[in-house]
Amino acid sequence: MEPKQSIEQFKGQTRLPKFAVPKRYDLHLKPDLTACTFSGTVKISLTITENTKFLVLNSLELDIQRVWFTNSHHVEYSPSDVVVSGDDEIVVLVFDEMLHVGEGVLGIEFSGILNEHLTGFYKCTYIDGGVKKNMAVTQFEAVEARRCFPCWDEPALKAIFKITLTVPSELTALSNMPVEIEKHDGNLKTVYFEESTTMSTYLVAVVIGLFDHIEETYAGIKVNLYCATGKANQGKFSLDIAVKALDIYTKYFSVPYPLPKLDLVAVPEFGAGAMENYGLIVYRENDLLYHDLYSNAAKKQRLTIVTAHEVAHQWFGNLVTMEWWTHLWLNEGFATWISYMATDILFPEWDIWTQFLLEAADGLRMDALETSHPIEVEIQHARSVVEVFDAVSYEKGSTVIRMLQGYLGDEIFQKSLSTYIRKYQGQNAGTEDLWTVLSEESSVQVNSMMNTWTKKTGYPVINVKLEDNILELKQSQFLLSGAHVDGKWIVPVTLCIGSYQRRKKFLLETSQGKLDISGLVQASGQSQSLTKDKNVEDSDGKLWVKVNVDQSGFYRVNYEDKLAVRLRKAIQNNDLKATDKFGILDDANAVCQACEQSLSSLLLLMEVYRKEVDYVIVSKLISVCYSILKISSDAIPDSVNELKQYFISLLKFSAEKLGWDSKEGEDHSSSLLRGEVLQALSTFDHSETQQEALRRFPILLDDSNTSLLSANTRRAAYVAVMRNTTAKSRTGLESLLSFYKSTDVSQEKERILRCLASSSDPNIVLEVLNLLFSDEIRLQDIKGVLAGISSEGSETAWRWLKDNWERILTKYGAGLLLTDCINQIVPLANSNERADEIEEFFASRMKPSIAMNLKLSIEQIRIKARWIQSIRQEHSLQDTIKQLVQRKC
């Protein structure tokens, strides 16, 4: 068989062939920041594991100029053919001579373009002394190292890296390891970095630009923060968090941080929030820098969580790395969970574990879709891995971990993770390896319990009934589509009967279960009065039952009407914790969307939350209001304004208590809540809120440091401005854009962009969307703009996406930015007809990076269409809404 014919065997494969394994890369890169190109040489020390005439490695959009292979006997071979397959993102090197088992070095000279898509080796711009200049940054996760240099771009193929950069002398060059030596040659310098520990290609990093720098030291490790010149003071908060996180994780894992330094660097354009490259964490500015005046309480909290998350990856992900992208959740789920643990240690007054429920809710929402995926998802096309950086990997993953921690206990869980890190440090591991360690330490068969959570799509809803002291529980898969699918999970159930003192926990391992609660009812003095009647559950209707205490489990609960009424009374009587009040509302909202409960009953439940001031509860209440409002114009157009009035009445109590201005000594949650409540009232077109916002906004334009619009309330004001902006009255948009252009504070720019598309006028929404094609808005910020699209602008957004598809593809590439476009725009539609149109449009335009998210988005549309039809059948709904609006607060 001719060699060229044999090349076909390497195409269309998920993984690279294993007849050659890299051990070390000597990589020298020479970027030209003016021409936006780069050249390089890589020498890869290999172990040939079986005789071969082929070497196959990853390469994408690189020009390969020269290739050679030198074996252990110093004999050099040149390939007879170099075959590049762009579709498979590989280069096949064909040799006439057999390369025998043993050691050798593969050398490749190559060049490429510093692209503008925020992926691989890319360029971004910054202003220095009024002059726009270029910076070079890498972002290799998940499969983008191949855009920078030819390599074996799979996480299991770890190697040592010796990196050298030739850059302009005045610039700072950063990589994973400390600088070993610099050599200057005129306007250029060559920077040699120390040899790295073994690591995966996706964790290799390079940043070249002009920076200010601050540093601290922890246990002999230099912790550095790099940012734009003049902004070093804004880095102190995150630098302090990073140092404290190093201490927390070093103690928790009983394994020291493995590198001699840790850099945190803020770059002006970055597609994600941050990336955990080994020893060189790269952030977008907004997720690293804290400004005392312009950063709100939510930003301070996010900076803490993001930094704790990325530092955690230095152990969970970098030191011990997933074997393949199927196990991505091991990285992201654990880093998410432990970042909340660290944040709780650093700021216990934030009550961050209660706020964690907002994260869990995102995972529950996505995993209730038929087109969701298991936590351990098979990755058939490496390019498609970008799609699983989602709520299942992060939020479901972290919630399942927290659920397991609660079942095994904190001490055993910590000991197990420490053992796991020590056992696999420097290596790769899969989910089963972790379960084995946990099982050995706990004497619990963790794998059999957890496989139902990690290998299966979805989660259960537990239907609860109470008859004659017998609690009946029945589980099935919960799907927002309303489909009834049998499903069985091993569920760690926790429940309380009428009091948090009367609780029980057990494993529900079957489809149905019964629990005699007589003993629980009689467990306290209070319960004696309840047990005088034969039917305990009927005595005064006070015996409430709350399943999934503290919302610690990843499942829904659906109560029979009798128990649901009692829980409403328990909420009114303030008998329940904030976590459980949250869970009842979140579950009821989901059950309603699945058409298993009427909208009337959900609205009546919302009524009992009108005096709540707890942040997570009111935040969830606002979220439910938004979801109802998004479908109301199609479902009940005649009642939209009354619905808005009802939602306003639900929020007026907390709004009046909080006011526009912060109070001396107020807690963190009040600062968080103020902005969310006022923004919601602006969105619901509450005239008083909008008038006050419009009164304060001109003062801000005259004085950007005014205390009349704090960082916590500015977004609410910007929404009010845009809700009052139309094509005939454009002053608000023009003022906000002018303010956006005038400020150099990244937090302020981000805040403005998230509000620009909130106008009720579709013409203004279209104008804002077209701004995305201009140079005014950075690529990294498109998601924020799209996330702010008003319900009135949803149709316009789809038309914009459809009409400009090729232009969008050219500008954003086929990676994460394109996925953001799909996720933010497509699900806004509400009808089956639109879903059909979207399917037809993308039938000939599919990309691996959007295939799954497109299916998810279309399913969400069909779920809303079904919900709309169900609501239209509620004949008494309009009367219910009128009655609720007429009630006094």
Secondary structure by P-SEA (a helix, b strand, c coil): cccccccccccccccccccccccccbbbbbbccccccccbbbbbbccccccccbbbbbbcccccccccccccccbbbbbcbbbbbccccbbbbbbccccccbbbbbbbbbccccccccccccccccccccccbbbbbbbcccccccccccccccccbbbbbbbbbbccccbbbbcccccccccccccbbbbbbcccccccccccccccccccccccccccbbbbbbccccccccaaaaaaaaaaaaaaaaaaacccccccbbbbbbcccccccccccccbbbbcccccccccccccaaaaaaaaaaaaaaaaacccccccccccccccccccaaaaaaaaaaaaaacccccccccaaaaaaaaaaaacccccccccccccccccccccccccccaaaaaaaaaaaaaacaaaaaaaaaaaaaacccccccaaaaaaaaaaaccccccccccccccccbbbbbbbbbcccbbbbbbcccccccbbbbbbcccbbbbbccccccbbbbbcccccccccccccccccccccccccccccccccccccccccccccccbbbbbcaaaaaaaaaaaaaccccaaaaaaaaaaaaaaaaaccccaaaaaaaaccccccccaaaaaaaaaaaaaaaaacccccccaaaaaaaaaaaacaaaaaaacccccccccaaaaaaaaaaaaaaaaaccaaaaaaaaaaaaaaaacccccccccccaaaaaaaaaaacccccaaaaaaaaaaaaacccaaaaaaaaacccccccaaaaaaaaaacccccccccaaaaaaaaccccaaaaaaaaaaacaaaaaaaccccaaaaaaaaacccccccaaaaaaaaaaaccccccccaaaaaaaaaaaaaaaaaaaaaaaccaaaaaaaaaaaccc
